[in-house]
């Protein structure tokens, strides 16, 4: 117990030091995306001088454009059997993952993770099992964690954090929530004092002073003992994911390659030899392998009190940290943390500041010179008229009478400097060049005759500038898919799998009277899947899905073009696929009718073209 507390405290000290500069920069980048772009002292100085502090936020629409592109080109997770993996099991797992992503708003959570990553460099998803709806096998729910909550081992170099020793998560919560999480620790929780660990030494207010940005406390809760909505006292909660080295004993079938964990049988060397002699007499080629592996554990503490320290509930099917990272730009070869993890907003701050300052200077110059001075002889007006001119010289419709033979006129206003306008436009162009969001990606062209298909191709080419941002998202989806498979194997029951994907049974068609097999799986097949699934025999693929209307329209156009060029598709073979790619209502009924019409009398299938 004391050893675990010491490990957590050491990890808190380490990430507090290593990630301190990165946290400030990540928060500054987020503030610029949201429009909070002036330093406190600069804004106060301009206000005191009566000068404007304008903000023309050109970063936010770029972030929205890239996020929108991701939303319009969402991808599905598909399981594929390799090295002897069964395609049937792969298909069932694909359906189960799709069910989880639909019920837990998974695509929305993935987009949130992506948005956080391009803004602050990091985004996170944590799958969790809740038992409110299903007290037996639970419901897998996806949650987003914030950039200021998650801190992996600073020395990790693999994108999936597989070589990291720990991942630390910091939360702030009320005593009532702690009671709900740890009801058996009620007496200990009552004694907890509101404390801030060394990790939380930098409060929100201190961070604001150091970044210099104007901002109210926004509830990041980095060590702040208050809630964002109510001024309730909060307690720090540290969740510490780490790995324990455990000695495991495996029995290996040298013929089939099947590996079985027999550690729980506690076989000593003599027991192993006796079992080998027995199996060899049956002509079974068996061997034992002893191996030390890292088993994921999760410890939680508040203050200096350890609340729990248990093996990960997702073990043994999930052998990694049950966390999905996303980093917009991952540069493990860099030395400084703020350079290893980078978002897209970081490089846009300088040109954005240039826009704001030049626009504010230009407006101030226009305001200061709009009312040009009056020039005249001292005796052109009476003293009373001069006083009126001084007080009302800029008033529209002012009427003055001057003495005959004297001069009184108004000077021409100083024209607004064109240099400021040029600098503003140049900085705006610099933002587009730096971000990679160019005219091609925006779909802008001076040629009015360019087709929509050509514009789409140009957009695809334009996105190559920031392709690594989407490649990393694909990697994160792969990590998410593997994690969900492990959680399904750990928590789902055969009955639940049958309920989700549909029980396989015979059903008579009301149109033709034919009896056919419908549904996906039987209870026995589901039980076999849970008992015999081997992740080493399967791979994951992230396939582009026709989820968005834009993608469906593009696929439909390609199918129509192919049907015009290929005679074998002109007999109606691809009609159902074309209908499926549209957004028209009742398309399932239309597809069913097309298939029924393709069947001749007697129920025999048409010959293939």
KOLVEXDREN-835570 format. One record per residue (C-alpha): x negated, y, z negated; residue in one letter. Coordinates in nm, 2 decimals. Each point is the difference from the previous one (the first is absolute). Layout:
% residues N
      px      py      pz  residuo
       X       Y       Z        A
...
This chain:
% residues 609
      px      py      pz  residuo
    0.00    0.00    0.00        X
   -0.27    0.24   -0.10        X
   -0.20   -0.10    0.31        X
    0.29    0.09    0.23        X
    0.05    0.34   -0.17        X
   -0.37    0.07    0.05        X
    0.02   -0.09    0.37        X
    0.30    0.23    0.05        X
   -0.16    0.29   -0.18        X
   -0.32   -0.05    0.20        X
    0.20   -0.01    0.33        X
    0.19    0.32   -0.10        X
   -0.33    0.18   -0.07        X
   -0.14   -0.11    0.33        X
    0.30    0.09    0.22        X
    0.04    0.33   -0.19        X
   -0.35    0.10    0.10        X
   -0.02   -0.15    0.35        X
    0.34    0.11    0.12        X
    0.02    0.34   -0.16        X
   -0.11    0.20    0.31        X
    0.21   -0.22    0.23        X
    0.31    0.06   -0.21        X
   -0.05    0.38    0.02        X
   -0.04   -0.01    0.38        X
    0.29   -0.24    0.05        X
    0.22    0.23   -0.20        X
   -0.12    0.30    0.20        X
    0.07   -0.18    0.33        X
    0.35   -0.08   -0.12        X
    0.06    0.36   -0.10        X
   -0.10    0.12    0.34        X
    0.23   -0.25    0.17        X
    0.29    0.13   -0.22        X
   -0.08    0.37    0.06        X
   -0.18    0.10   -0.32        X
   -0.31    0.14    0.17        X
   -0.12    0.31   -0.18        X
   -0.24    0.01   -0.29        X
    0.14    0.15   -0.32        X
   -0.25    0.28   -0.02        X
    0.03    0.09    0.37        X
    0.38    0.01   -0.02        X
   -0.01    0.21   -0.32        X
   -0.25    0.25    0.16        X
    0.21    0.05    0.31        X
    0.32    0.04   -0.21        X
   -0.18    0.26   -0.21        X
   -0.10    0.19    0.31        X
    0.35   -0.02    0.15        X
   -0.13   -0.21    0.29        X
    0.18   -0.31    0.14        X
   -0.11   -0.36   -0.05        X
    0.16   -0.18    0.29        X
    0.01   -0.38    0.05        X
    0.05   -0.14    0.34        X
   -0.01   -0.37   -0.07        X
   -0.13   -0.17    0.31        X
   -0.12   -0.31   -0.19        X
    0.34   -0.13   -0.10        X
    0.16   -0.03    0.35        X
   -0.31   -0.20    0.11        X
    0.04   -0.23   -0.30        X
    0.37   -0.04    0.09        X
   -0.08   -0.07    0.36        X
   -0.24   -0.28   -0.08        X
    0.24   -0.14   -0.26        X
    0.28    0.02    0.25        X
   -0.21   -0.18    0.26        X
   -0.06   -0.28   -0.26        X
    0.37   -0.02   -0.08        X
    0.10   -0.02    0.37        X
   -0.25   -0.28    0.06        X
    0.05   -0.21   -0.31        X
   -0.13   -0.36    0.00        X
    0.13   -0.33   -0.14        X
   -0.20   -0.26   -0.19        X
    0.00   -0.34    0.17        X
   -0.14   -0.32   -0.13        X
   -0.18   -0.22    0.25        X
   -0.11   -0.36   -0.05        X
   -0.37   -0.08    0.07        X
   -0.22   -0.30   -0.07        X
    0.29   -0.24   -0.03        X
    0.24    0.25   -0.16        X
    0.37   -0.08    0.06        X
    0.18    0.25    0.22        X
    0.32   -0.08   -0.17        X
   -0.14    0.11   -0.34        X
   -0.15    0.31    0.16        X
    0.34    0.09    0.15        X
    0.18   -0.04   -0.34        X
   -0.26    0.21   -0.18        X
    0.03    0.27    0.27        X
    0.37    0.01   -0.07        X
   -0.05    0.02   -0.38        X
   -0.25    0.28    0.04        X
    0.24    0.19    0.23        X
    0.27   -0.05   -0.27        X
   -0.22    0.15   -0.27        X
   -0.10    0.30    0.22        X
    0.37    0.07    0.08        X
    0.13   -0.03   -0.35        X
   -0.28    0.19   -0.17        X
   -0.01    0.27    0.27        X
   -0.34   -0.12    0.09        X
   -0.05    0.20    0.31        X
    0.08    0.32   -0.19        X
   -0.26   -0.10   -0.27        X
   -0.26   -0.07    0.27        X
    0.06    0.34    0.15        X
   -0.03    0.16   -0.34        X
   -0.33   -0.18   -0.05        X
   -0.12    0.11    0.35        X
    0.11    0.37   -0.07        X
   -0.19    0.00   -0.33        X
   -0.31   -0.14    0.17        X
   -0.02    0.26    0.28        X
    0.06    0.28   -0.25        X
   -0.22   -0.11   -0.30        X
   -0.20   -0.28    0.16        X
    0.17   -0.28   -0.21        X
    0.34   -0.16   -0.01        X
    0.12   -0.31   -0.20        X
    0.27   -0.26   -0.01        X
    0.05   -0.23   -0.30        X
    0.24   -0.29    0.05        X
    0.18   -0.09   -0.32        X
    0.25   -0.26   -0.10        X
    0.31    0.12   -0.18        X
    0.27   -0.23   -0.15        X
    0.30    0.22   -0.04        X
    0.17   -0.13    0.31        X
   -0.14   -0.36   -0.01        X
   -0.09   -0.11   -0.35        X
   -0.14   -0.34    0.13        X
   -0.24    0.08    0.29        X
    0.01    0.38   -0.01        X
    0.01    0.26    0.28        X
   -0.33    0.12    0.16        X
    0.00    0.38    0.00        X
   -0.26    0.23    0.16        X
   -0.11    0.31   -0.19        X
   -0.23    0.29    0.11        X
   -0.27    0.12   -0.24        X
   -0.14    0.34    0.01        X
   -0.36    0.10    0.09        X
   -0.07    0.13   -0.35        X
    0.11   -0.33   -0.16        X
   -0.21   -0.27    0.17        X
   -0.38   -0.03   -0.04        X
   -0.18   -0.30    0.14        X
   -0.35   -0.11   -0.09        X
   -0.22    0.29    0.15        X
   -0.25   -0.26    0.13        X
    0.23   -0.19    0.23        X
   -0.08    0.00    0.37        X
    0.27   -0.23    0.15        X
    0.32    0.17    0.11        X
    0.21   -0.26   -0.18        X
   -0.19    0.05   -0.33        X
   -0.09   -0.37   -0.01        X
   -0.36    0.08   -0.12        X
    0.12    0.24   -0.27        X
   -0.01   -0.10   -0.36        X
    0.31    0.19   -0.11        X
    0.28    0.24    0.09        X
    0.11    0.24   -0.27        X
    0.35    0.16    0.00        X
    0.09    0.30   -0.22        X
    0.36    0.08   -0.11        X
    0.17    0.22   -0.25        X
    0.32   -0.12   -0.16        X
    0.23    0.05   -0.30        X
    0.00   -0.23   -0.30        X
    0.34   -0.13    0.11        X
   -0.14   -0.13    0.32        X
   -0.29   -0.16   -0.18        X
    0.25   -0.17   -0.23        X
    0.19   -0.14    0.30        X
   -0.32   -0.13    0.16        X
   -0.15   -0.15   -0.32        X
    0.29   -0.08   -0.24        X
   -0.22   -0.23   -0.20        X
   -0.24    0.29   -0.07        X
    0.27    0.22   -0.16        X
   -0.18    0.06   -0.33        X
   -0.33    0.08    0.18        X
    0.17    0.24    0.24        X
    0.16    0.19   -0.29        X
   -0.34    0.08   -0.14        X
   -0.13    0.14    0.33        X
   -0.11    0.36    0.01        X
    0.00    0.22    0.30        X
   -0.36   -0.03    0.11        X
   -0.19    0.07    0.32        X
   -0.28   -0.24    0.09        X
   -0.33    0.12    0.14        X
    0.14   -0.07    0.35        X
    0.27    0.25   -0.06        X
   -0.22    0.28   -0.12        X
    0.08    0.21    0.31        X
    0.35    0.12   -0.03        X
    0.22    0.14    0.28        X
   -0.07    0.36   -0.12        X
   -0.37   -0.06   -0.01        X
    0.01   -0.15    0.35        X
    0.19    0.30    0.13        X
   -0.27    0.24   -0.15        X
   -0.27   -0.20    0.16        X
    0.16   -0.02    0.35        X
    0.10    0.36   -0.04        X
    0.34   -0.05    0.16        X
    0.32    0.15   -0.12        X
    0.22   -0.28   -0.13        X
    0.24   -0.08   -0.28        X
   -0.04   -0.33   -0.19        X
    0.14   -0.24    0.25        X
    0.02   -0.31   -0.21        X
   -0.30   -0.19    0.11        X
   -0.05   -0.09   -0.37        X
   -0.38   -0.03    0.03        X
   -0.03    0.00   -0.38        X
    0.28    0.25   -0.06        X
    0.22   -0.12   -0.29        X
    0.32    0.14    0.15        X
    0.27   -0.12    0.24        X
    0.07    0.19    0.33        X
    0.37    0.04   -0.07        X
    0.02    0.03   -0.38        X
   -0.27    0.11   -0.25        X
   -0.01   -0.35   -0.16        X
   -0.31   -0.14   -0.15        X
   -0.16   -0.26    0.22        X
   -0.26   -0.27   -0.07        X
   -0.27   -0.11    0.23        X
    0.03   -0.36    0.13        X
   -0.30   -0.15    0.18        X
    0.06   -0.31    0.22        X
   -0.33   -0.18    0.06        X
   -0.02   -0.26    0.28        X
   -0.32   -0.20   -0.03        X
   -0.14   -0.35    0.07        X
   -0.11   -0.27   -0.24        X
   -0.25   -0.26    0.12        X
    0.16   -0.34   -0.06        X
   -0.14   -0.34    0.07        X
    0.23   -0.20    0.22        X
   -0.01   -0.37    0.10        X
    0.13   -0.09    0.34        X
    0.07   -0.35    0.15        X
   -0.06    0.00    0.38        X
    0.13   -0.25    0.25        X
   -0.30   -0.01    0.24        X
    0.22   -0.14    0.28        X
    0.29    0.24    0.00        X
   -0.18    0.29   -0.16        X
    0.28    0.04   -0.26        X
   -0.12    0.17   -0.32        X
    0.17   -0.06   -0.34        X
   -0.07    0.19   -0.32        X
   -0.04   -0.25   -0.28        X
   -0.15    0.23   -0.26        X
    0.30   -0.04   -0.23        X
   -0.06   -0.38   -0.02        X
   -0.33    0.08   -0.18        X
   -0.19   -0.28    0.17        X
   -0.35   -0.05   -0.13        X
   -0.28   -0.16    0.20        X
    0.09   -0.35   -0.11        X
    0.37    0.05    0.09        X
   -0.10    0.13    0.34        X
   -0.22   -0.30    0.08        X
    0.27   -0.24   -0.11        X
    0.26    0.17    0.21        X
   -0.24    0.00    0.30        X
   -0.06   -0.37   -0.03        X
    0.37   -0.07   -0.02        X
    0.08    0.22    0.31        X
   -0.30   -0.14    0.20        X
    0.13   -0.35   -0.05        X
    0.31    0.13    0.18        X
   -0.23    0.12    0.28        X
    0.08    0.36   -0.08        X
   -0.29    0.24    0.06        X
    0.02    0.23   -0.30        X
   -0.25    0.24   -0.16        X
    0.00    0.24   -0.29        X
   -0.12    0.36    0.01        X
   -0.06    0.22   -0.30        X
    0.00    0.38    0.07        X
    0.02    0.32   -0.19        X
    0.25    0.25    0.14        X
    0.14    0.34   -0.09        X
    0.35   -0.03   -0.14        X
    0.20    0.33    0.00        X
    0.11    0.12   -0.35        X
    0.20    0.30   -0.10        X
   -0.06    0.18   -0.33        X
    0.20    0.30   -0.13        X
   -0.09    0.25   -0.28        X
    0.13    0.32   -0.14        X
   -0.25    0.22   -0.20        X
   -0.23   -0.25   -0.16        X
    0.27   -0.27   -0.04        X
    0.00   -0.31    0.23        X
    0.36   -0.08    0.09        X
   -0.06   -0.30    0.23        X
   -0.27   -0.21    0.17        X
    0.13   -0.28    0.22        X
   -0.08   -0.18    0.32        X
    0.17    0.17    0.30        X
    0.36   -0.13    0.05        X
   -0.08   -0.04    0.37        X
   -0.27   -0.26   -0.06        X
   -0.08   -0.26    0.15        X
    0.15    0.09    0.34        X
   -0.13    0.36   -0.02        X
   -0.37   -0.01   -0.07        X
   -0.07    0.37    0.04        X
    0.12    0.32   -0.17        X
    0.38    0.03    0.06        X
   -0.04    0.34    0.14        X
    0.00    0.13    0.36        X
   -0.23    0.29    0.08        X
    0.01    0.24    0.29        X
   -0.29    0.23    0.08        X
    0.03    0.23    0.30        X
   -0.38    0.02    0.06        X
   -0.21   -0.26   -0.18        X
   -0.37    0.07    0.01        X
   -0.18   -0.25   -0.24        X
   -0.34    0.10    0.14        X
    0.03    0.34   -0.16        X
   -0.13    0.06   -0.35        X
    0.24    0.26   -0.15        X
    0.35   -0.12   -0.09        X
    0.16    0.31    0.17        X
   -0.17   -0.10    0.33        X
    0.08   -0.38   -0.03        X
    0.37    0.08   -0.02        X
    0.13    0.27    0.24        X
    0.34    0.11    0.12        X
    0.08    0.20    0.31        X
    0.08    0.32   -0.18        X
   -0.35    0.05   -0.14        X
   -0.15    0.12    0.33        X
    0.29    0.24    0.06        X
   -0.03    0.22   -0.31        X
   -0.27    0.24    0.13        X
    0.19    0.09    0.33        X
    0.32    0.02   -0.20        X
   -0.15    0.25   -0.24        X
   -0.13    0.20    0.29        X
    0.35    0.03    0.15        X
    0.15    0.11   -0.34        X
   -0.27    0.27   -0.06        X
   -0.01    0.14    0.35        X
    0.39    0.01    0.02        X
    0.01    0.18   -0.34        X
   -0.27    0.25    0.11        X
    0.18    0.07    0.32        X
    0.33    0.07   -0.17        X
   -0.17    0.22   -0.26        X
   -0.17    0.19    0.29        X
    0.33    0.05    0.18        X
    0.18    0.11   -0.32        X
   -0.28    0.25   -0.09        X
   -0.01    0.16    0.35        X
    0.36   -0.01    0.11        X
    0.08    0.35   -0.14        X
   -0.25    0.22    0.18        X
   -0.10    0.33   -0.16        X
    0.16    0.34    0.08        X
   -0.24    0.28    0.13        X
    0.09    0.36    0.00        X
   -0.09    0.36   -0.07        X
    0.03    0.10   -0.37        X
    0.26    0.26    0.08        X
    0.21   -0.22    0.23        X
    0.24   -0.08   -0.28        X
    0.12    0.16   -0.31        X
   -0.13   -0.14   -0.33        X
    0.33   -0.16   -0.06        X
    0.00   -0.16    0.35        X
   -0.36   -0.13   -0.06        X
    0.12   -0.16   -0.32        X
    0.29   -0.16    0.18        X
   -0.23   -0.13    0.27        X
   -0.23   -0.16   -0.25        X
    0.29   -0.17   -0.17        X
    0.20   -0.10    0.31        X
   -0.25    0.00    0.28        X
    0.06   -0.37    0.08        X
    0.38    0.03   -0.02        X
    0.19   -0.07    0.32        X
    0.19    0.30    0.14        X
   -0.20    0.26   -0.20        X
    0.06    0.36    0.15        X
   -0.26    0.27   -0.05        X
   -0.01    0.37    0.11        X
   -0.35    0.15    0.05        X
   -0.11    0.36    0.05        X
   -0.02    0.11    0.36        X
   -0.35    0.00    0.14        X
   -0.14   -0.26   -0.25        X
   -0.10   -0.36    0.05        X
    0.17   -0.30   -0.17        X
   -0.02   -0.35    0.14        X
   -0.04   -0.36   -0.10        X
   -0.31   -0.21    0.08        X
    0.03   -0.32    0.19        X
    0.00   -0.32   -0.23        X
   -0.32   -0.20    0.00        X
    0.08   -0.32    0.21        X
   -0.02   -0.33   -0.17        X
   -0.34   -0.16    0.06        X
    0.00   -0.28    0.26        X
   -0.29   -0.16   -0.17        X
    0.22   -0.13   -0.29        X
    0.25   -0.15    0.25        X
   -0.28   -0.17    0.18        X
   -0.15   -0.14   -0.32        X
    0.35   -0.13   -0.11        X
    0.05   -0.17    0.34        X
   -0.35   -0.15   -0.01        X
    0.05   -0.14   -0.35        X
    0.33   -0.15    0.10        X
   -0.16   -0.17    0.30        X
   -0.28   -0.12   -0.23        X
    0.25   -0.17   -0.22        X
    0.13   -0.20    0.30        X
   -0.35   -0.08    0.12        X
   -0.11   -0.12   -0.35        X
    0.31   -0.20   -0.07        X
    0.01   -0.17    0.34        X
    0.36    0.12    0.04        X
   -0.04    0.13    0.36        X
    0.24    0.09    0.28        X
    0.01   -0.36    0.11        X
    0.12   -0.12   -0.34        X
    0.25    0.28   -0.02        X
    0.13   -0.10    0.35        X
   -0.06    0.35    0.13        X
   -0.07    0.06    0.36        X
    0.03    0.30    0.25        X
    0.10   -0.24    0.27        X
    0.38   -0.01   -0.01        X
    0.02   -0.30    0.23        X
   -0.18   -0.24   -0.22        X
    0.22   -0.30   -0.09        X
    0.08   -0.12   -0.35        X
   -0.19   -0.32    0.06        X
   -0.31    0.20    0.09        X
    0.04    0.22   -0.31        X
    0.02   -0.32   -0.21        X
   -0.32   -0.13    0.15        X
   -0.17    0.33   -0.07        X
    0.12   -0.01   -0.36        X
   -0.14   -0.35   -0.03        X
   -0.34    0.12    0.13        X
    0.01    0.30   -0.23        X
    0.05   -0.20   -0.31        X
   -0.34   -0.18    0.06        X
   -0.17    0.30   -0.17        X
    0.14   -0.12   -0.33        X
    0.04   -0.37    0.08        X
   -0.20   -0.10   -0.31        X
    0.27    0.15   -0.22        X
    0.25   -0.25    0.15        X
   -0.25   -0.29    0.01        X
   -0.04    0.04   -0.38        X
    0.38   -0.01   -0.04        X
    0.01   -0.32    0.20        X
   -0.26   -0.15   -0.24        X
    0.21    0.12   -0.30        X
    0.31   -0.17    0.15        X
   -0.21   -0.32    0.03        X
   -0.08    0.02   -0.37        X
    0.36    0.07   -0.09        X
    0.12   -0.30    0.21        X
   -0.24   -0.24   -0.18        X
    0.10    0.14   -0.34        X
    0.37   -0.05    0.08        X
   -0.06   -0.36    0.11        X
   -0.17   -0.08   -0.33        X
    0.28    0.16   -0.20        X
    0.26   -0.20    0.20        X
   -0.18   -0.32   -0.08        X
   -0.04    0.10   -0.37        X
    0.36    0.11   -0.06        X
    0.25   -0.13    0.26        X
    0.20   -0.31   -0.05        X
    0.12   -0.23    0.29        X
    0.36    0.11   -0.06        X
   -0.10    0.37    0.03        X
   -0.18   -0.06    0.33        X
    0.30   -0.18    0.14        X
    0.23    0.29   -0.11        X
   -0.22    0.26    0.17        X
   -0.07   -0.16    0.33        X
    0.31   -0.22    0.04        X
    0.06   -0.37   -0.07        X
   -0.04   -0.23    0.30        X
    0.32   -0.18    0.09        X
    0.22   -0.11    0.29        X
    0.26    0.23    0.14        X
    0.26   -0.02    0.28        X
    0.00    0.28    0.25        X
    0.35    0.16    0.02        X
   -0.05    0.08    0.37        X
   -0.13   -0.33    0.14        X
    0.08   -0.24   -0.28        X
   -0.36   -0.12    0.00        X
   -0.17   -0.10   -0.33        X
   -0.34    0.15   -0.05        X
   -0.24    0.05   -0.29        X
    0.00    0.35   -0.15        X
   -0.19    0.15   -0.29        X
   -0.37    0.00   -0.07        X
   -0.09   -0.24   -0.28        X
    0.12   -0.28   -0.24        X
   -0.06   -0.01   -0.37        X
   -0.25   -0.28    0.04        X
   -0.19    0.18    0.27        X
   -0.02    0.31   -0.23        X
   -0.13   -0.21   -0.28        X
   -0.26   -0.16    0.22        X
   -0.11    0.35    0.11        X
   -0.05    0.12   -0.35        X
   -0.19   -0.31   -0.11        X
   -0.22   -0.06    0.30        X
   -0.07    0.35    0.14        X
   -0.37    0.06    0.06        X
   -0.09    0.36    0.08        X
   -0.33   -0.11    0.16        X
    0.20   -0.15    0.28        X
    0.18    0.32    0.08        X
   -0.08    0.35    0.13        X
    0.19    0.32    0.01        X
    0.07    0.21    0.30        X
    0.13    0.36    0.00        X
    0.23    0.02    0.30        X
    0.15    0.31    0.15        X
    0.37   -0.01   -0.06        X
    0.28    0.15    0.20        X
    0.13    0.17   -0.32        X
    0.00    0.36    0.13        X
    0.23    0.12    0.29        X
   -0.31    0.12    0.19        X
   -0.16   -0.34   -0.01        X
    0.32   -0.18    0.10        X
    0.05    0.23    0.29        X
   -0.36   -0.05    0.12        X
    0.04   -0.38   -0.02        X
    0.33    0.02    0.19        X
   -0.15    0.20    0.28        X
   -0.29   -0.24    0.03        X
    0.23   -0.30    0.02        X
    0.21    0.17    0.27        X
   -0.31    0.08    0.20        X
   -0.12   -0.36   -0.03        X
    0.34   -0.14    0.11        X
   -0.01    0.21    0.31        X
   -0.35   -0.13    0.09        X
    0.04   -0.37   -0.10        X
    0.26   -0.21    0.19        X
    0.02   -0.25   -0.29        X
    0.14    0.27   -0.23        X
    0.26    0.12    0.24        X
    0.24   -0.28   -0.07        X
    0.10    0.13   -0.34        X
   -0.28   -0.17   -0.20        X
   -0.11    0.31   -0.17        X
    0.35    0.17   -0.05        X
    0.02   -0.10   -0.36        X
   -0.35    0.15   -0.07        X
    0.09    0.32    0.17        X
    0.32    0.03   -0.20        X
   -0.19   -0.08   -0.32        X
   -0.24    0.29    0.06        X
    0.29    0.26    0.02        X
    0.17    0.18   -0.28        X
    0.36   -0.06    0.12        X
    0.26   -0.13   -0.25        X
    0.12   -0.36    0.00        X
   -0.30   -0.11    0.19        X
   -0.01   -0.34   -0.17        X
    0.35   -0.07    0.13        X
   -0.11    0.11    0.35        X
   -0.30   -0.23   -0.01        X
    0.21   -0.29   -0.12        X
    0.24    0.05    0.29        X
   -0.29    0.01    0.25        X
   -0.13   -0.33   -0.14        X
    0.35   -0.16    0.02        X
    0.04    0.11    0.36        X
   -0.33   -0.15    0.08        X
    0.13   -0.34   -0.10        X
    0.19   -0.19    0.28        X
    0.29   -0.22   -0.07        X
   -0.09   -0.31   -0.19        X
   -0.25    0.18   -0.22        X
   -0.30   -0.08    0.22        X
   -0.27    0.27    0.01        X
   -0.07    0.17    0.33        X
   -0.31   -0.11    0.17        X
   -0.30    0.21   -0.06        X
   -0.09    0.25    0.28        X
